[in-house]
Amino acid sequence: SIPKVLNGEPVQYRFDIAEYHPVTHILGPASPVTQAQIARTVIGQRIVLTGDPLNPVKADDWTVNGDPGELAATLSKDGWIHAPQDPHFYPHTGSLPGLLVLNSAAIGGWEPIDQSDNHAGHSTTPPPLARNRQFQIRMWVRSDGRPAHLAGTCHRMAIDNSSYDNVRKGGSWAPQRLAGQAGIAMLDARELLGAGGNDVSDALHVLYTAAHPHLGAITLAMTGPGGPYGFLMNDNHGSSQQNRYGTAILNLPAPPFPTGYTVGDLPAGAYVMTLSVHLRLTTGDNNAEPVTDQIAFYKMKT
């Protein structure tokens, strides 16, 4: 938390940020965190007694770069945040919500990586996947009319806001290309290649690709008559921890099906396969949502 006063004067604080060189790892020059780089941050609350026995306390968030109509701390053009001097202002204590929510995507320099030439079941490289960028963040504190002093330093923080463009989705069933993907998840089936409206009869070979520098668990499942169903995923020998691709087959037999049960024995009907790719990333408050892909097919009666 931040006090209201220091040396008897109102307190101001500011953060600056500097980036390490990706090859030499030498720290570059620092610059103040700008208003555009600050997401809505709740630094405390204005708490008053209402005199109403049914609602005795009224608490309103006090924010930095908050929404219209909210209580807002003064933010100067050079990045100094002025601690509210209202007698009813109570700063937050502990690590959350904190004094700054950094909008790291606004730091700039995050170039999208094109995936136009890549397909499900194949490697995503080239081009290479993204790399972390390393930063240092410092907090400075001052009181009115006095020099600033260093209050704390986060010496090294890894950030990855890269996105992937022209990622194929929907396989041959409902093909499209999406931009701005946080990671790569592509799905198709060998039996559908070239004509997504093909029916599946007695075989199903599912092609998958999952890639990200911080790739987590990947799952592949199918819903439909008699389901849900699982798969045995067989990574290609060229796969890596960050770049997994290969062919999956249905995990059969499974109860209540008899031994020797095959794709040809699946009940006739519509089926949907879903690839979920988890990323070992955090927003600072929550884990990143998985990226997904889906394809569907109709199983003919055999």
C-alpha positions in Angstrom: 0.0 0.0 0.0 1.0 3.6 -0.3 0.8 6.2 2.6 -1.0 9.5 2.0 1.8 11.6 3.3 5.6 11.4 3.5 7.7 13.9 5.5 4.4 15.7 6.1 3.7 16.2 2.4 1.3 14.4 0.0 2.8 11.3 -1.6 3.4 10.6 -5.3 4.7 7.5 -6.9 5.7 6.3 -10.3 7.0 3.2 -12.1 9.6 3.0 -14.8 10.4 0.1 -17.1 13.6 -1.0 -18.9 14.2 -3.9 -21.3 17.1 -6.3 -21.4 18.8 -6.9 -24.7 17.8 -10.3 -26.1 21.3 -11.3 -26.9 23.7 -9.4 -24.6 21.2 -9.3 -21.7 22.4 -5.8 -21.0 19.7 -3.6 -19.4 18.6 -0.8 -21.6 17.5 2.7 -20.6 14.4 3.1 -18.3 11.3 5.1 -19.2 8.3 6.0 -17.1 5.3 3.8 -17.4 2.7 5.9 -19.3 -1.0 6.2 -18.8 -1.6 4.0 -21.9 0.5 1.2 -20.2 -1.6 1.2 -17.1 -4.7 -0.9 -16.9 -7.5 -0.1 -14.5 -5.9 -0.3 -11.0 -7.8 -0.2 -7.7 -5.4 1.3 -5.2 -7.9 1.6 -2.3 -11.4 2.6 -1.4 -13.3 5.6 -0.1 -15.2 4.3 2.9 -17.9 6.3 4.7 -20.6 5.5 7.3 -24.1 6.1 5.8 -26.2 6.2 9.0 -28.5 3.6 7.3 -28.8 0.6 9.6 -29.6 -1.6 6.6 -26.5 -0.4 4.6 -24.2 1.1 7.2 -21.1 1.3 5.1 -20.6 2.7 1.6 -17.3 1.7 -0.1 -16.3 3.0 -3.6 -13.2 1.9 -5.5 -10.4 4.5 -5.9 -8.7 3.8 -9.2 -5.8 4.8 -11.4 -6.9 4.9 -15.1 -10.3 3.7 -14.0 -13.7 3.8 -15.8 -15.7 7.0 -16.4 -17.4 8.1 -13.2 -15.1 6.2 -10.8 -13.0 7.9 -8.2 -9.7 8.5 -9.8 -6.2 9.4 -8.5 -4.5 12.2 -10.3 -2.0 10.9 -12.9 0.4 13.5 -14.3 1.7 13.5 -17.9 5.1 12.3 -16.7 3.6 9.2 -14.9 3.4 10.4 -11.3 0.4 9.1 -9.4 -0.8 11.3 -6.6 -2.1 9.4 -3.5 -5.6 10.6 -2.7 -5.8 13.0 0.3 -9.5 12.4 1.0 -9.9 11.7 4.7 -12.1 8.7 3.9 -9.5 7.1 1.5 -8.1 3.8 2.7 -5.3 2.3 0.6 -5.3 -1.4 -0.1 -2.8 -3.5 1.9 -1.1 -6.7 0.8 0.0 -7.7 -2.7 -3.3 -7.5 -4.5 -4.9 -5.5 -6.1 -1.6 -3.6 -5.9 -0.4 -0.2 -6.9 -0.1 -0.9 -10.7 -1.7 -3.2 -13.1 0.6 -3.1 -16.1 -0.9 -3.4 -19.6 2.1 -5.2 -20.9 0.6 -5.4 -24.4 0.9 -1.6 -24.6 4.7 -1.8 -24.2 4.9 -2.3 -28.0 7.1 -4.3 -30.2 5.0 -7.4 -30.3 5.0 -8.5 -33.9 2.5 -11.2 -35.0 4.0 -14.4 -36.4 2.5 -15.6 -39.7 1.3 -19.2 -39.9 0.0 -19.1 -43.5 2.1 -22.1 -44.6 1.3 -24.4 -41.7 -1.2 -27.2 -41.5 -2.6 -29.5 -38.8 -0.4 -32.6 -38.4 2.7 -30.6 -39.4 5.4 -28.6 -37.6 4.8 -24.8 -37.1 8.4 -24.0 -37.7 9.6 -22.2 -39.7 8.9 -19.4 -38.8 10.2 -19.7 -35.3 7.9 -19.4 -32.3 8.0 -16.3 -30.2 10.6 -15.6 -27.5 10.2 -14.0 -24.0 11.2 -10.4 -23.6 12.9 -9.6 -20.2 12.1 -6.4 -18.3 13.0 -4.6 -15.1 10.4 -2.5 -13.3 11.2 0.0 -10.5 9.0 2.0 -8.2 9.9 5.6 -7.2 8.3 7.6 -4.4 8.4 11.3 -3.6 6.6 13.9 -1.6 5.7 17.3 -3.0 8.8 19.4 -3.6 11.3 16.7 -2.6 13.6 14.4 -4.7 12.3 10.9 -5.5 13.8 7.9 -4.0 13.8 4.2 -5.1 11.1 2.2 -3.2 11.6 -1.2 -4.9 12.7 -3.1 -7.9 11.4 -6.1 -9.8 14.8 -7.1 -11.3 13.6 -9.4 -14.0 10.2 -10.2 -15.4 9.5 -12.3 -18.5 6.7 -11.1 -20.8 5.3 -12.7 -23.9 2.4 -11.0 -25.7 3.2 -12.4 -29.2 0.3 -13.5 -31.3 0.0 -15.8 -34.3 -1.8 -14.8 -37.5 -3.4 -16.9 -40.3 -3.8 -19.9 -38.1 -5.9 -22.6 -39.8 -9.1 -23.5 -37.9 -11.9 -25.9 -38.6 -9.7 -28.3 -40.7 -11.2 -29.4 -44.0 -14.7 -29.4 -42.4 -15.2 -25.6 -41.9 -11.8 -24.0 -43.0 -11.0 -20.5 -41.9 -7.9 -18.5 -40.8 -7.8 -16.6 -37.6 -5.5 -13.8 -36.5 -4.4 -12.7 -33.1 -4.2 -16.2 -31.6 -2.3 -16.5 -28.3 -1.1 -20.0 -29.3 -1.5 -22.5 -32.1 -4.1 -25.2 -32.1 -4.9 -26.9 -35.4 -7.0 -29.9 -36.1 -8.0 -32.0 -39.1 -8.6 -35.6 -40.2 -6.9 -37.5 -42.9 -10.3 -38.8 -44.1 -11.6 -35.3 -44.6 -8.7 -33.8 -46.4 -9.7 -32.0 -49.6 -13.4 -32.4 -48.9 -14.6 -31.6 -45.5 -18.0 -32.9 -46.3 -16.7 -36.5 -46.6 -18.3 -39.1 -44.4 -16.2 -41.3 -42.1 -16.8 -45.0 -42.5 -14.3 -47.4 -41.1 -11.2 -45.3 -40.3 -10.3 -42.1 -38.5 -6.8 -40.6 -38.4 -6.9 -37.2 -36.6 -4.1 -34.7 -37.5 -3.2 -32.2 -34.7 -0.7 -29.4 -34.1 -0.2 -27.6 -30.8 2.6 -25.1 -30.4 3.7 -22.3 -28.1 7.0 -21.4 -26.3 5.2 -22.2 -23.0 3.1 -25.1 -24.2 1.1 -26.9 -21.4 -1.1 -29.9 -21.5 -3.1 -30.7 -24.7 -6.3 -32.7 -24.8 -8.2 -34.2 -27.7 -11.8 -35.5 -27.2 -14.8 -36.4 -29.3 -18.5 -36.2 -28.5 -21.2 -38.0 -30.4 -23.4 -41.1 -30.1 -22.0 -43.4 -27.4 -19.4 -40.8 -26.4 -17.5 -39.1 -25.1 -14.4 -40.7 -26.6 -10.7 -40.3 -26.0 -7.7 -40.5 -28.3 -4.2 -42.0 -28.4 -1.9 -39.1 -29.5 1.2 -40.1 -31.4 3.6 -37.1 -31.7 5.8 -37.0 -34.8 9.5 -37.8 -34.2 10.3 -34.1 -35.0 8.0 -32.8 -32.2 9.4 -30.9 -29.2 8.1 -29.7 -25.9 7.0 -26.4 -27.5 5.9 -27.8 -30.9 3.8 -31.0 -30.8 2.3 -32.4 -34.0 1.2 -35.8 -35.2 -1.7 -38.2 -35.7 -4.2 -39.5 -33.1 -6.4 -42.5 -33.2 -9.5 -43.3 -31.2 -8.8 -45.0 -27.9 -10.8 -48.2 -28.6 -12.1 -50.5 -27.3 -13.6 -49.1 -24.2 -16.6 -50.3 -22.1 -19.3 -51.1 -22.9 -17.9 -52.0 -26.3 -16.6 -55.5 -27.0 -12.9 -56.3 -27.8 -12.2 -55.7 -31.4 -14.5 -52.7 -31.6 -13.3 -50.4 -34.5 -14.2 -47.0 -36.0 -16.5 -48.9 -38.4 -18.6 -50.1 -35.4 -19.3 -46.5 -34.1 -23.0 -45.7 -34.2 -24.1 -43.7 -37.2 -24.5 -39.9 -36.5 -22.7 -36.6 -36.1 -19.5 -36.3 -34.1 -17.4 -33.3 -32.9 -13.7 -33.4 -32.1 -12.2 -30.7 -29.9 -8.5 -30.0 -29.4 -7.7 -27.9 -26.3 -4.2 -26.4 -25.9 -3.2 -25.0 -22.6 -0.6 -22.3 -22.3 1.7 -21.8 -19.2 1.0 -18.1 -19.2 -0.6 -15.8 -16.6 -2.2 -12.4 -16.8 -0.9 -11.7 -13.4 -4.3 -12.5 -11.8 -5.4 -15.6 -13.8 -4.1 -18.3 -16.0 -4.4 -17.8 -19.8 -7.5 -19.5 -21.4 -6.7 -22.5 -23.6 -6.7 -22.1 -27.4 -8.9 -24.6 -29.2 -10.0 -26.0 -32.6 -12.9 -28.1 -33.6 -14.0 -30.2 -36.5 -17.1 -32.3 -37.1 -18.0 -35.2 -39.3 -20.9 -37.6 -40.0 -20.3 -41.3 -39.5 -22.2 -43.4 -42.0 -23.9 -46.6 -40.9 -21.7 -49.7 -41.9 
